[in-house]
Every structure is written in C-alpha cells, then in structure tokens.
Amino acid sequence: MSPSIARSNPRFAPKTGAESRALLGRIGPARFLRLGVMCGLLAGVEGHAVAAEADLILHGGKVVTVDNGFSIHEAIAIEAGRIVQVGRSDEVLKRRRAGTEVLDLQGKLVLPGLMDSHAHPASACLTEFDHPIPAMVSIDDVLDYIRSRARSLKAGEWIEVRQVFITRLREQRYPTRAELDRAAPKHPVMFQTGPDAALNSLALKLSGINREFKVGDGGSGFAEKDPKTGELTGILRNCARYVKVKSAQRQPTRAEKAERLRELFADYNSAGLTSVCDRDATPDEIETYKQLRARGELTVRVSLSQHVESIGPLADIEKSIRRISQDPLFKERDDWLHLDGIKTFLDGGMLTGSAYMLQPWGVSTIYGISDPDYRGVRFIPKERLVAMVRTAVECGLQFTAHSVGDGAVQALLEAYAEVDKELPVRPTRPCISHSNFMSAEAVRESARLGVMIDLQPVWLYLDAHTLVKQFGYGRLRYFQPLRSLFEAGAVAGGGSDHMQKIGSLRSINPYNPFLGMATAIRRQARQSGDRLHPEEALTREQAIRFYTINNARILGCDDKLGSLEAGKLADLIVLDTDLLTCPEEQIAATQVLRTYLAGKLVFQRKSQP
C-alpha cells in the first residue's frame, strides 16, 4: 500500500489483526472481502508497490482526468469496474495479464463519461410512441400538423401540440385562436408549452374557460384578453392545468415504457452520456427506472428529483416531502439509480413569456403581452417557498425549483438564505434549475450559500436571437453568466432539459453535450452571427468540467464519478476530436467512438477500433 494513499484515506491504512476482526464484524464478510480486493487494486497507483493486474487498458492516447489539476496522461487501467491507474503508457501496460483487453488509442482523446444534470428521459422517450411528430419551424408547420391530426381522429377528439416553442418558430408568436379554429373546427386543440397554452374556441368551451374565468385553486395564472374587445385570445398563463384534455393517443404498457427508455439510453451512450438526472420524475416514471435497474438493463446512471406540487394545503406538501425522504432510493445510495431530492416550479418560462422577472417584460407581439407592467408569473408565495425549502433541508433532500427569470432566481436565493439562518443549506446541495436570468448579486449569493446551478446552454443557442429582440442586448448581460459563476466559485453544471423525442440533435431540446460545450464556449445563437456577451464564455477546460465533475458535485456523486482518478468508477468515453486543440467550429461536430460504464463497453461507433 502506498503510504500517501493510506494517509489521504484512512480507510485503506494497514490494519492490525484485532482491527481487521473488528472491521469484519461491523461490515460483514462480503464487504470486508470487497474492501480487501479494492486495497489490492489501488496498490501501486503511484508506482511504489507491486502493480495489480487490469481487466482493461487504454493506452497511447490523451487521457484528460478532470482532476483538481486537470492533469493529462497517456493511459488508463481498469479492474473490476474501477480505475486503478492513470499515467504513462509504459507504466500502465505493466498491469497487462493474459486476459487483459488492451486498446491502442492512437492519440485519441479520453474524457470522463459526460453527465446531464437536467433532462426528462422517461417522458421524452414516449412523445412519438403513438405517431411520429414532424419538426415544426413555422406557424404553417403547426397548422399543417393540426390538420393532419384532424384527418386521423374522430370529430371531438383532442389534438395536442406540446413543447413547440414560439421563440423557435419563424413568426415568433403563438398561433391565434382563429388560426387554430380554422385548422380543426371540429376538434378541441391545445398548443401547450409548459404551464402556458394557446387553445381554440372548442377547447376553451369544453374546459369551461370564458371571459369570467379566474384561478380558484390557490395557485397563480390568468387567461389573456384582447385589450380592445375583452375577448379571450386563447392564451393561458400558467393555467394549462385547467384544460380538460382527454388524450386520444395510444397509451404504452409498462414493458413498452421500459423498452423506449432503453432505446433512449442507448442513444445517450452514443452521445457520450453515462449519467443523467431526471429533474421532475413522477412515481410512475420511477417505477419504470426501477424495473430496468432490477433487470440490470440500465446503461446510464440515473439520479432523480421527484416532482412535488406547490398547490394545496402546506401541511400536505410538507408531508409528501418527508415521505419522499424515507424512500429506499434516497436512504440507500445505489450507483445506478438514486433519488437525490425534489423538484417544483417557481415560475413560467422564457420560451413562453411567463418567466418571473424583476422588471416588466414589455408589451410584446412575440409573446402576446399587452400589459406594460406584466412581469411574468410567480407560482409560490414567499412563506410557502421558505417552508418547503426548510422541510427539504431538514430531511437532507436536495431542493430545486424551475426558476427561469431573475425575479424567480432572486426569490429562491432569498428562501435559501432565510432557511440558512436556522439550518445550513450547503450540505444538501441546494439547487436552482435553469437560472437563465441572473444578476451580479445573484452570482455572488449562489457562491456564498453553496447553491448549485443546473443550466442549459442550448437555450442560448436556440433562443437568444428572440430574447435579444424582446429585451435588448444590454438587459441580457447576466443571461447564463457562466464565466461569472465559475470565477465566483459557484458550482454550475450543464444539462439539456431534454423534453421530447429520441435523437441528440432532433430532440426538444437537443441533448448533444458537444453542442452544449460549443455554445458555452462560443455563446453564439443559431440564427445570429453575433456572440451574446462573450465575456461570459467558458474556456475549453471549464466547458469539460461543466459536463463532468461539476455535474457530479451537483448530483452528489463526485466521490465516485466526474473525473478519471484511481478508485473511481470507470465511466469514460473516447472521442474522434481533441476538444482542447481543435478549431472552435469543430467542437459541436465531435463524435463518440466508444463509451464505457464501469469498464464495460456500452457503445462503439461502427467502423471504429
């Protein structure tokens, strides 16, 4: 045993006979044996003792460890699913035995397996289960799709269009009530984007929504009205829950749900993803994950933030949070499937015109806003939010809330600060999901409190051109302020907010992490040649950390994942592109050649070694 390892980790220090017997009594013979095997594997990591053997050796490459020093080596050795050595090729190859698989990397780049801190895989994989959904980039595309569904369905059956965002349509607006009426006069139609929606006349009528409609369940929201006539425009702000939609789509069985999820995870592997967090998992979706875990069919490590409602009696909400904290998936850490905490919604979205802002949105034809004082929609009052955060912290759960606007981000930071006066919040890894619009003060407060940010660069790539048109360049100074977060010492990690479809670039939103890295580095929107506040761009090293060790910290598994260091789980990828030296414009086109989980090959690109 290397003396330095024993000093840095007392768990591996030499034991006396009495100490060994005591340890055996505490942890049982199976774990005692595994611990002994692990000690043997780690012996010689620094080259001072006899080298252990290896199941797998990758050599002759550029192994980027993403350790504290961002060290780069030539080779890596793996035994029993864990990394046992990184170093020079000649040193690592000493571990080769008769059965060792040896791969010459031929100079290729190796990274830790990439992690996505915010996706919705269990629902995203099912969006085309009933029928294929075409890409829609204009209002005409939306109306054509609605007309095609009207031809396929019986009169009176609902037509649903979900998560086609107005910021990404050529016209940059909602379809009007009249347009929806003409496209499907005999069908109720809902064009839904998160908690907001545009309805046709029949959908409004069947849902009982008229000029006198008011929210009555204790939540927030309203129905937009034409300022001249007082008639409903068909746009609902945070009121999609009131739509009495009856889906006409075929519903999957549990086995079909599991199969679609397996298909998605295989595609995640092809994009270099080895870990993902489902940031709004329902109990039914968790059952599907459990089924795959029980059958040993997960090819992605899954962290869960279970959904919690914010409407209803506060005592019931607090009870549900405490009940979640008793789930074995939370209490007993599993390296493949683990429940980290809870997720709720604090505001609407920037893609729909309902994010809660510190300053008014401004009258907008894009978002259908006629009130000059409108600041978006906040879903949870201060007292209720503080109580929910406090309960989560008491239970040791990570709390996060969908918080897009700078008003919502500030509100959640204030709630964390309030609870922190009584209970330290940092140990629970408090989080803000999205956190698109921030301020210099919000960046500093995130670092001070240990609040972690799960953020999606693809929103900048896909939507910044619309946001500049709506808000102006100056107001977006702290839109996705990644460099400021890194420099302040806050932990920010990259996600996709993958919502629909399978395919890393055809999905809504694209879950290709190399597109995310390229966007974080270039800060260039898809439909604009200009860069959005390039002073907030990440370096290449930071962008790699953004999708590896930082996400591991957010998900509480940085002791096992996120970097290629001895003792950690052997999740890694081999790339066709050197992300550290290639031209910036080539980063997004990077392809994965091989993906390993716990040293097991789960993806290999065809025609590659």
N, C-alpha and C positions, 0 to 999 in steps of 0.2 A: 504494500500500500504506500503510495506516495505520501510523505509526511505533510505536504501542503494540502492535499485533499482532506486528510484527517483533521488538520487544523481548521480548514474552512467549513467542513461539515462534520460535526462530532458524531453523526450517525454512522460514519464509516471509520471511526477511530478503532484501533485494536481493542478487543475485549478480553478480559480475564476469563477463566473458566466459570467462576461464580457469576460474573456479569453476563456471560453467554447463556447460562442456565436461567437467569432471571429474565433475560430478554425472551428466551424461548417460552417461558411461562406466560409472559404478557401478550405476545403477538401470535403464538401458535406455531406449530412446526412448519406449515406450508409457507407462511410469510417469512419465517426465520430462514428457510431454505432459499427463498427468492432473494432475500437481503444478502445472503452469503454469495449467491451467484452474481448479484449486481456488484458487490465489492470486488469480486474477481474480474468482472468485465472492466471495471474502472481502473484496476491496477495497470500501471504503465501508461496512463493517459499522457503524462508529461515525459514519458520515455525513460523514467528512472527505475522501472521494475520490469519483470518479465512480461512481454506483451501477451494479452489474451488473444484468442482467435476471433474471427469475424464471420458472419453469415454473408455479408455483402460489403464490397469495397468499390468505391468510385474514385478514380484517380486520374491525374493528368488534366485537371480542369481548373476552374476558378471558383472555389467554394467560398461564398460570401456568408459568414457566420451570423451577422447581425448581432454579435455580442456587444458588450459595452464599448469596446474599442473599434467595432466594425472591422474586425480582422478578416483577412482573406488568405485562404490556404489552397493547396493543390488537391487534397484528397480527404476522403471521409470514410470511416469504417463503422459498420452497424452490426450489432449482435443482439438477438432476442428482442428485436423491435426498438432498441435504443441506440443512441450514438455512443460509441466508445472511444473514438479518437478523430480529431481533425489535425492535419499537419502536412508535411511534405510527403510526396508520393512514395519515396523510398522508405520512409519510416512507417507509414500506414500499411504498405504492402507486406511488411513483416508479419502481419496478422493473418495472412493467407494460409489456408489449410486445404486439404484435398477437396472438401465440399464447398469452399467459398466461391460465391459468384463474384466475378471481377469485371468491372466495366471501365474501359478506357474512354474518358470523357472527350478526348480530342480537343481540349481547350474550351469546352462549353461551360457556361455559367450555371452554377447551382445556388439556389436560394432555399430558405425555409419554406415549407408549404404556406401558401398565401391564405389569408383569413378575411372573411367578410363579416363585419360587425353589425350589419343591418340588412336583413333580407326577409322574405316571406315565402320560403320554398314550398311549404305544404299546400298553400292556396295557389301559388303561382303555377305550379305544375299541372293544375286541373283546369286552367282557364280555357283550353282548347279541347277538353275531354269530349264535349258534346259536338263541336264542329270547329273547323279552322276559322281563325279570325284574321282578316287581312290587315296589313298596315294601313293606317288612316292618317293622311298628312294634310287633308283639307276638309272643309265643310261638305263639299260634294262627295268625298270618300265616305264620310259619316252617313250622309243621307242615302248613298247607294247601298251601304251595308244594311241600313234600316229597311230599305225597300226589299232587299233580298231576303231578309228575315221575315218580312210581312208575307212574302210569297210562300215561305216554308211553313209558316204557322197558321193555325186556325184564327179566325177573327176573334178578337177579345183576349187573345193570349199576349202576355207581356213580352216586349222587346227590350233587352238590356244592352247598353253600351257602357262599359266600365273602363276607367283609367285611360281614356284618350284625352290628353291634357290640352287645354286651349292654347297654352304657351307654345305648343309644338305643331299647331295647325297653321296652315298658310295664312288664313284670315285672322288668326289670333283673337278669337272670340268664341262664345258659346253659340251653338245652333239656336235659333229663335224658336219660340213656341209655335209660331206659324209654320216654320220650315218643318218641324217635327210633325205637325198636324198633317201637312201635305204629303210627307213621305209615308205615313202609315195612319190614315184616318180611322181605320177600324181596329187599331191596336193601341193599348197604352204603351208609351215609350218613356224610358228613363235613361238619360245620358248622365251617368254618375262619375264624379271624380272625388273619391274620398267621401267626406261628410257633406259635400256640396253636390247639387244635381240640377239639371235642366229637364223639365217634364213637358210633355204635350198636354193638350186640353183633357183628353180622356184619362190620362194618368192622374192629373190633378183631381178630376171629378171622382174617380174610384178611390182616391186616397182621402177624400173629404177636405181638401185644401182649397179654400176660397179667399175672397177679399178680407173676411173677418178672421182668418186663421191666426192663431197665436200659440207660441210654445207654452205647454202647460205641465211639463214633467219635471220642472226644476232645472232643466238644462238651458242652454243658450241657443240662439238661432232665430231666423226670420225668413219670410218669403219676400223676395224683391217685388216692388211695384213700379209701374211706369209713372214717373213723376208728373206727367201731364194728365193721364186718364185715371190713375189709381188702380188700373187693372194689373193682375198678376202677370209678370213677364215669363213665368215658368221656372225661374232660377230660385233655388232654395239654398240658403246659407246655413250649414250645419243642421239640416233638417231631413237628410236622407232617411233617417230612422222613422220618419212619419209616412214614408211612401209604402203603400200596401202592395208591394210587388209580390207576385206569385210566379216563381220561375217556371218557364216551360222547358228548361233544359234537362237532359237526361242526367240522373244523379249516379255517381260512382259507388261501387261497393267498397268495403274496407280493403279487399285484396287489390282492387283497381287503383285505389288511392296509393297503396304501398308500391305498386308497380310503377306508377307515374313518378313517384318520388325517387325511386331507384334510377329511373331514366334521367331525371334532372340531375341527380347527384353524379352520375357518370359524366354528364356534360360539365358540371362544376369541376370535376377532376381534370377534364381536358383543357380547362381554362386555368389550371394551376391552383384551384381552391381545395384545401384539405380541411378547413374548419369554417363554420358559418353559424351566425346567431339568428334564430327566428325571433324577430322583435315584436311579435304580437300573437303568440301561439294560443290557440283555443284548446280546451280539454280534448275535443275530438281529434284535433291535429296531433296533439301529444300522444294519443293512443296509437296513431299511425307510426310515429317515430319509435315508440316502444316496441311495436311489432317488428320493425326492421332490426332494431337492436337485439331483440330476443333471438332472431334468426341469424344474427351475425352478418347482416347484409348492408350495414351502413358503410359507405365508402367516403363519408365526410363526417368529421366530428361535429356534433350539434350542441350548441348552447341555446337555452330557451329563456325568453322573457314572456311570462304568461300574461295574457290580457286581463286587465281589471277595469271594470266600469267605474265611472266617477259620478253617475247619476243615481239617486236613490238615498235611502237613509244612511247616514255616515256610519252608524254602528254596524250595519250590514256590510259596508265596504271594508271596514277595518277587520271584521270577522273573516271575510274572504281572503284578505292579505295574510292574516295569521294562519288560516287553513293551508294556504299555498306553502308557507314556511315549514309545514310539517310533512310535505311530500318527500318520499324517499329519494326522488331525483335531486332534491336540494340538500337533504341531510347527508346523503352518502355519495360522495364525489365519484362519478364514473367518467373515465377518459373519453368515452364515445358519446354519451348522452347525459346532459346535466342541465338542471334548472338553476339559472343564476338569480332571477328576480322577477320583477313585474313591470308591465308597461301600460301606460294610459295615454290619453290625448289631452293636451293643454290648449291647443289652438288648431286652426284650419291649415290651409296650405298656400304656398306662394304660387302654385300652379293653377289654383282655382280662385284666388282673390279673397281668401279668408284668413290668412296668417295674421296673428295679432301683433300690430306694430306700435311703436312708441309715438310715431307721427302718422297723420292720416295718409291713406293710400293715394288719395286724389281721385277726382272724377275720371272714369275710365271707360272707353268703349270696349277695350280688350276684355276687361273682367265684368262688364255690365254694372259698374258702380256709378250711382247718381248722387250719393250723399257726400258732399265735400269734407265732412267731419268723420267719415267712416274709417275706423282703424283696424278692421278685421273682427274676428270673433274669439273671445277667450272662453274656454269651456268650464274651467274650475275656479271658483272664488278662492281668495287667499286663505281663509280659515280652513276650508276643506282640504286644500292642497297641502298645507302645513301638517294637518292631521294625518293625511295619507303618507306623506314622507316620513313622519315620525314613527308611524306604525311599521313601515318597511324597515327603517333603521333599527328599531327595537328587535325586529325579527332577524336581522342580519342579511336581509334581501337587498339586492341592487334595485334601486328605484330609477326608472327612466320615464320620460314623457315626450311624446311627439311635440316639439317646440320649434317652430319654424321662424316666426317673426321675432324681432328684437324685443318687443314687449313681452312675449311669452318666455323668451330666454331669461330676461331680467326677472320675471315673476318666479321662475323655477329656482334661479340662483338665490333670490331673497328667501324662498321657502327653505332651501338647504341651509342658508346662513342662520335662519331662525331656529331650526332644529339643532344645528351645530352648537348653539349656546348651551344646550342641555345634554346632548349626546354627540360624540364625534362622528361625523358622517363619512369621513375619508375611508375608514376600514371597510365600508360596504361598497366602495367603488361607485359612488353616485354618478349618474349619467344624464346627459341631455342628448336626445335623439334629433338629428338634423342640424339644429343650431346654425341655420344658414345666415341669418342676420344677427350680427353681434355688435359690440362696441369695444373700445379700448378698455373700458371699465369691466365689461363682462369677461374679457380675456383674462384680466388680472384676477378677478374674483374666482374664475374657474380654477386657476392655478393655486390660489390661496386655500380654497376649500378641498382641493383634490377631486373636483368634479371632472369627469371624463366626457369627451365629446365623440359621438359616433356620427360621422359626417360623410356625405355622398358627393364626390366631385362631379359625377355625371350630371347632376342638376345644373352645374355651371356650364358644362359642355352643351347640354341640350336647351337650356332655358335662359342663359344670360342675355342673349340678344333681345328677348322680350322684356326682361327686367330693366335693362338699360333704357329701353323705350318708355317703360312705365315710370321709373323712379329717377332716371338720370344717372350719369357716371359717378358723380360725387357722393350720392347717397349710398352707393354700393361699396364705399371704402372698406367696410368691415363685413362684406359678404364673403363667407367662407374664408376667414382670416387665418389660413393655415400657418404661414410663417410666423405670425404673431403668437399663435398658440404654442408652437414649438419653442420659440425664444423665451416665452414666459414660463416655460417648464410645465405647461399643462399637457395632459395626455389626450391626443386626438388620433382616432383610428378610422380607416377607410371602409366604407360599405357601399352598397349599390342601391338599396331599397328596391330590390328585385320584386316586382309585383305580379307580372303575368308572363306567360309563355316560356318555352324551353328554347335556348339558343343565346349564347353570350352577347350577341350584338342585335338580335331581333327582339329580344325581350324588352319588357317595360318594367323597370328601367334596365339598360344593359348591365350585366354583371361581369363583364370582362374586366379584370383588375388592371390590365395593362393600359386600357383606355382610361381607367381611373388614375393610374400613375401619370400618364401623359398629360392629363388635364390638370392634375395638381402641380405639375412641373411647368406647363405652358400657359395655363389659365386662358385658354382660347376657346371661345364658343364655336359651335359647329357652323353657324350661319354668319360668322363675322370674322374678318381678318384681324381684328384688333384683340389685344390681350386685356383682360379685366384686372386692373390693379396688379401688375406683375410683381410689385413689391411684396405681395403675399404668396409668391410661388415657392414651392419646396425645391430643395436640392434633390439630386437623384438618391443620395443616401437617405435623406429624410422620407422620400416617397416610398422607398423599400421598407423602412421602419413603419411607416404609416399602415402598410398592409400585412405586417408580420408581428414584431414584438409589441408594438403599441396596441394592436387589437388583442393580443394575448393578455396584456395588462388589463384592458377593459373587461375582458371575459374571465379574468381571474385564473388564468392557466399559464402565466408566464414562467412558472417554475418548471413546466413540462414542455411548453411549446413556444414558438415565436422566434427561436434562434437555434443555430446548429452548434450545440455545445455538449460535451460529454455528460451523459446521464439523462439527457432529454430524449423525448420520443422522436423517432426518426421519421418525421414528416418533411419531405423535401421535394423539390422539382428541378428538372434540368431544362434549360431554355436554349432556343436557337439564336438568341440575340444577347449581346453583352450590354445590359441596361446601363452600365456605368460609363461606357465609352461610345456607344452608337450615336448617330445623329438623333436629335430630339424627335424629328418627324417619324423615326422608325420605331419608337417605343410602343405606340399603340398597336402596331402590327406584330409584336412579339408572339411567338408560338411556343407552347409547351411540348417538349419532346417526351418527357417521362414524368410521372407523378408517383410518389411513394407515400404510403401511410404505414407508420410503424415498420419501416423497412420493406413493406410488401408493395410490389408494383401494381398499381390500380389503373394506370393509363399509360399507353405507349403509342405515339403517333406512328401511323403506317409509314413504311419505307425508312424508318429511323432505326439506329442500332439499339 
